[in-house]
Amino acid sequence: MSSKGRIQDTTLSNLIMSADDAAALIPSGATVGMSGFTGSGYPKSVPLALAKRIEAAHAAGNPFKIKVWSGASTGPELDGALAKADAIEFRLPYNSDPVARDKINKGQMDYFDIHLSQVAPLVWEGFLGNLDIALIEVSGITAEGALIPSSSIGNNKTWLDRADKIILEVNRWQSEALNGMHDIYYGTALPPHRVPIPLVRPDDRIGQPHFRVDREKIIGIVETDAPDRNAPFSPPDDVAKAIAGHLLEFFAHEVKMGRLTKNLLPLQSGVGNVTNAVLAGLIDAPYENLTSFTEVIQDGMLDMLDAGKLRMASATAFSLSPEAAERLNNEAERYRHKLILRPQEISNHPELVRRLGCIAMNGLIEADIYGNVNSTHVMGSRIQNGIGGSGDFARNAYLSIFMTHSTAKKGAISAIVPQASHVDHITQDVHVIVTEQGLADLRGLSPKQRAKVIIANCAHPAYRPMLEDYYARALKTAYGLHAPNILSEALSWHQRYVETGSMLVK
Amino acid sequence: MSSKGRIQDTTLSNLIMSADDAAALIPSGATVGMSGFTGSGYPKSVPLALAKRIEAAHAAGNPFKIKVWSGASTGPELDGALAKADAIEFRLPYNSDPVARDKINKGQMDYFDIHLSQVAPLVWEGFLGNLDIALIEVSGITAEGALIPSSSIGNNKTWLDRADKIILEVNRWQSEALNGMHDIYYGTALPPHRVPIPLVRPDDRIGQPHFRVDREKIIGIVETDAPDRNAPFSPPDDVAKAIAGHLLEFFAHEVKMGRLTKNLLPLQSGVGNVTNAVLAGLIDAPYENLTSFTEVIQDGMLDMLDAGKLRMASATAFSLSPEAAERLNNEAERYRHKLILRPQEISNHPELVRRLGCIAMNGLIEADIYGNVNSTHVMGSRIQNGIGGSGDFARNAYLSIFMTHSTAKKGAISAIVPQASHVDHITQDVHVIVTEQGLADLRGLSPKQRAKVIIANCAHPAYRPMLEDYYARALKTAYGLHAPNILSEALSWHQRYVETGSMLVK
């Protein structure tokens, strides 16, 4: 199909321009709301051109930086290129780009990660300042001038509504079959005018398939033909399979105890190897008619749909391997009515997560013996990615599960530590922790009861005696014995890692 | 009025018994769901009798312990007496009793504090085990056998519905004018059957005034005439007034910027001196037609109602001084239609807090330079009270504000520290921190930007140079410069306090 076919509204054709010309419309100091979520649906052409422009400005001795807002992570053509050009003054609400991460951790770029459901409300409330420009990838423009979303929704509705000016990238690489898969809810408001969100099943469509847009605000349209940052899928390793095994055993136990049914409840899952192992395990497990209410649709979910295990999935974005993306595009008609993409304000909304009773499955960097979880900061100071939607889901979930390998860096780091060096999920929001060693069911346990089961079930044998020793001594000497600690040692494992390269005592 | 008049359903009169006889119906090992929230509406007679019974059992060498669930804090006749008798094996979801606190911190009693909105769902989900007995104070029983709630609702609806057996205390000390003030919502369900909660204004009544009860489950009724744990009101000191002054200035600024209107938004406030200073300040401020959607109705709110500033208040309990309690009882007709008491699952529901856009105002024990807040654990290990509803409100509020004196223990403890020794509210959930020194508006700031404004605006001058020094050195040496720390010093202030009695270097 020709690119022209993607822009059905011919009155907009005078706005079609090159990426360089569009990038020239973005001034230094601008706050730019970009599309993009987990490497899908982000603009791929104008950010590259802008990075070039900014590099040239810097070479000429002229300062030039912008503030970048997005849905979540984007791709190397956006965060990577702009970070490399030292073009980003401030970034929110999520980043996973390695170049940007390095700049942030060198103190060269300000970044604030935010609960993904809260970005749009914070912007509407006026708490984050003015949005100058929206730069949004779409998969097409209808004859009536409405925008057909791309492979992610993210905050695009809010960026389009709030920005002073709009630049569009129309990407013909995206499947035309995406049209109709989206559900854009226009019922949000500022308090005191908010009303209940009328969604009671993951399947419910409560909005419309296309974005509204004020065409007076559009200042440029760039045609592209570029793939998303689709990363190859690596099959689950033995550790991931062991974690999945423990979790599936737990589900079976919960069904037996009458706390879950054979339909389970809507699944939310982070992206990655461990999650894919869980999803693969669910294909062979005796559950039926499952649903997913989550942030991201990944390979494993397509497999579950194919296997007839998953009835439907609701998310705000795809995050697929190249093979799965091709499968989706080739058989879009078959998948289309089983997949819904929503604004991240809705896909992650606390009201909906609690109402639907999601089973939240997320990863972690470290958990402490009392069940506090660090998802973001390596050694308490170095940001990995960001909190993302994990807080939206974990606090409001029916079951809040965190999964991890029990060690990292070939055993040099224990995922179970005396005290978390940073906290993203407080112990109250952590129901279950799973490692390849085993599963800790923390529901209804006091801190000391938690410590025993976490150390016994989740810690790696190389670290278990060290944790037992720490805990036993804390019980004798702590200021308070509700959650006993040893203040001089609580963060000493992290310090040892920084100093020696290992948390193990050599 | 005679106590008989409080029990209109005469078919229940054969169940009236002494507190000792009722206490004899509670076996060792039982899980007992008690009424009570912030010292109001808790059973006052049977727990005392039970404590006597358990003390006698212990004296005879017989083990006897129970598990105690409640709404929130109760009074000395309940938590105090049972803790003193070593009668409590496990306690949830909140405690502020000094005797119980001491037992917990000596490691003699297991305790787990839970987000107050989540207690009822966790019980219905079956995650906390069976509830054997409900022990509930009511203010009366109607001719049809429905229960007229007392001065708090808490989890009473859930305890009555879930318990195998029920013991009632009918307290004629409670005003008869409470009748009609309550709104018990019976629309909750387990997923996948949950539906939107049909409340869009703090004023909305969505339930019924009385509890349903299965009379077959009632095994005893005890008549009492005993006051709530109403504590004397201490007028705000200069520090509290300074904090209130900073906050009122901030509100004025937000109105000027168009981010708040003259009606503000529904106020949530923790209990205490500082909050009462804020409420007192609001009486003289140019706001009108205010509302409150909160946990607890305290003295300052009655004053605001009297002053015509507050239109109405919604909560789950009263927490009044003896004088204010008398005022409420004497003029109940005037107050009745402006006050609504709801189950804590509803008063604190994330869905409603986010929809209504509450302004959340809570206290803290310490905050770190990045804005992580510790509300519960002194020196990271010794529990003070519990997280209560602060997490329900802070994460979902329109504005999340934390207030504190900048020091405690006559300056020996700084409320602003390098790293929080325990985290209840992650930095993302903390918009504003206020001390008598000033106000830090953290919205949209990166960690390093936060550190600068918290140290400059909130820290006490005695600690500010120490914080500046720590932060400056962290910036040079930390593993990552996103949220720079010094692992060997991050908790050293706490350690110094434990060892020397002061966080200051001597």
Chai-1 contact restraints between the chains, C-beta under 6 A:
chainA,res_idxA,chainB,res_idxB,connection_type,confidence,min_distance_angstrom,max_distance_angstrom,comment,restraint_id
A,I104,B,H482,contact,1.0,0.0,6.0,A-B,restraint_1
A,N105,B,G480,contact,1.0,0.0,6.0,A-B,restraint_2
A,N105,B,L481,contact,1.0,0.0,6.0,A-B,restraint_3
A,N105,B,H482,contact,1.0,0.0,6.0,A-B,restraint_4
A,K106,B,L481,contact,1.0,0.0,6.0,A-B,restraint_5
A,G107,B,L481,contact,1.0,0.0,6.0,A-B,restraint_6
A,D110,B,S446,contact,1.0,0.0,6.0,A-B,restraint_7
A,Y111,B,S446,contact,1.0,0.0,6.0,A-B,restraint_8
A,F112,B,S446,contact,1.0,0.0,6.0,A-B,restraint_9
A,I114,B,Q428,contact,1.0,0.0,6.0,A-B,restraint_10
A,H115,B,Q428,contact,1.0,0.0,6.0,A-B,restraint_11
A,G126,B,R259,contact,1.0,0.0,6.0,A-B,restraint_12
A,F127,B,R443,contact,1.0,0.0,6.0,A-B,restraint_13
A,L128,B,G444,contact,1.0,0.0,6.0,A-B,restraint_14
A,P191,B,L265,contact,1.0,0.0,6.0,A-B,restraint_15
A,P191,B,L356,contact,1.0,0.0,6.0,A-B,restraint_16
A,P191,B,G357,contact,1.0,0.0,6.0,A-B,restraint_17
A,P191,B,Y398,contact,1.0,0.0,6.0,A-B,restraint_18
A,R194,B,R355,contact,1.0,0.0,6.0,A-B,restraint_19
A,V195,B,V200,contact,1.0,0.0,6.0,A-B,restraint_20
A,P196,B,P196,contact,1.0,0.0,6.0,A-B,restraint_21
A,V200,B,V195,contact,1.0,0.0,6.0,A-B,restraint_22
A,R259,B,G126,contact,1.0,0.0,6.0,A-B,restraint_23
A,L265,B,P191,contact,1.0,0.0,6.0,A-B,restraint_24
A,P350,B,P350,contact,1.0,0.0,6.0,A-B,restraint_25
A,E351,B,E351,contact,1.0,0.0,6.0,A-B,restraint_26
A,R355,B,R194,contact,1.0,0.0,6.0,A-B,restraint_27
A,L356,B,P191,contact,1.0,0.0,6.0,A-B,restraint_28
A,G357,B,P191,contact,1.0,0.0,6.0,A-B,restraint_29
A,M379,B,Y479,contact,1.0,0.0,6.0,A-B,restraint_30
A,G380,B,N485,contact,1.0,0.0,6.0,A-B,restraint_31
A,S381,B,A478,contact,1.0,0.0,6.0,A-B,restraint_32
A,S381,B,Y479,contact,1.0,0.0,6.0,A-B,restraint_33
A,S381,B,G480,contact,1.0,0.0,6.0,A-B,restraint_34
A,S381,B,A483,contact,1.0,0.0,6.0,A-B,restraint_35
A,S381,B,P484,contact,1.0,0.0,6.0,A-B,restraint_36
A,S381,B,N485,contact,1.0,0.0,6.0,A-B,restraint_37
A,R382,B,Y479,contact,1.0,0.0,6.0,A-B,restraint_38
A,R382,B,G480,contact,1.0,0.0,6.0,A-B,restraint_39
A,I383,B,H482,contact,1.0,0.0,6.0,A-B,restraint_40
A,Y398,B,P191,contact,1.0,0.0,6.0,A-B,restraint_41
A,V423,B,V423,contact,1.0,0.0,6.0,A-B,restraint_42
A,D424,B,I426,contact,1.0,0.0,6.0,A-B,restraint_43
A,I426,B,D424,contact,1.0,0.0,6.0,A-B,restraint_44
A,Q428,B,I114,contact,1.0,0.0,6.0,A-B,restraint_45
A,Q428,B,H115,contact,1.0,0.0,6.0,A-B,restraint_46
A,R443,B,F127,contact,1.0,0.0,6.0,A-B,restraint_47
A,G444,B,L128,contact,1.0,0.0,6.0,A-B,restraint_48
A,S446,B,D110,contact,1.0,0.0,6.0,A-B,restraint_49
A,S446,B,Y111,contact,1.0,0.0,6.0,A-B,restraint_50
A,S446,B,F112,contact,1.0,0.0,6.0,A-B,restraint_51
A,A478,B,S381,contact,1.0,0.0,6.0,A-B,restraint_52
A,Y479,B,M379,contact,1.0,0.0,6.0,A-B,restraint_53
A,Y479,B,S381,contact,1.0,0.0,6.0,A-B,restraint_54
A,Y479,B,R382,contact,1.0,0.0,6.0,A-B,restraint_55
A,Y479,B,V498,contact,1.0,0.0,6.0,A-B,restraint_56
A,G480,B,N105,contact,1.0,0.0,6.0,A-B,restraint_57
A,G480,B,S381,contact,1.0,0.0,6.0,A-B,restraint_58
A,G480,B,R382,contact,1.0,0.0,6.0,A-B,restraint_59
A,L481,B,N105,contact,1.0,0.0,6.0,A-B,restraint_60
A,L481,B,K106,contact,1.0,0.0,6.0,A-B,restraint_61
A,L481,B,G107,contact,1.0,0.0,6.0,A-B,restraint_62
A,H482,B,I104,contact,1.0,0.0,6.0,A-B,restraint_63
A,H482,B,N105,contact,1.0,0.0,6.0,A-B,restraint_64
A,H482,B,I383,contact,1.0,0.0,6.0,A-B,restraint_65
A,A483,B,S381,contact,1.0,0.0,6.0,A-B,restraint_66
A,P484,B,S381,contact,1.0,0.0,6.0,A-B,restraint_67
A,N485,B,G380,contact,1.0,0.0,6.0,A-B,restraint_68
A,N485,B,S381,contact,1.0,0.0,6.0,A-B,restraint_69
A,L487,B,L491,contact,1.0,0.0,6.0,A-B,restraint_70
A,L487,B,H494,contact,1.0,0.0,6.0,A-B,restraint_71
A,L487,B,Q495,contact,1.0,0.0,6.0,A-B,restraint_72
A,S488,B,Q495,contact,1.0,0.0,6.0,A-B,restraint_73
A,A490,B,L491,contact,1.0,0.0,6.0,A-B,restraint_74
A,L491,B,L487,contact,1.0,0.0,6.0,A-B,restraint_75
A,L491,B,A490,contact,1.0,0.0,6.0,A-B,restraint_76
A,H494,B,L487,contact,1.0,0.0,6.0,A-B,restraint_77
A,Q495,B,L487,contact,1.0,0.0,6.0,A-B,restraint_78
A,Q495,B,S488,contact,1.0,0.0,6.0,A-B,restraint_79
A,V498,B,Y479,contact,1.0,0.0,6.0,A-B,restraint_80
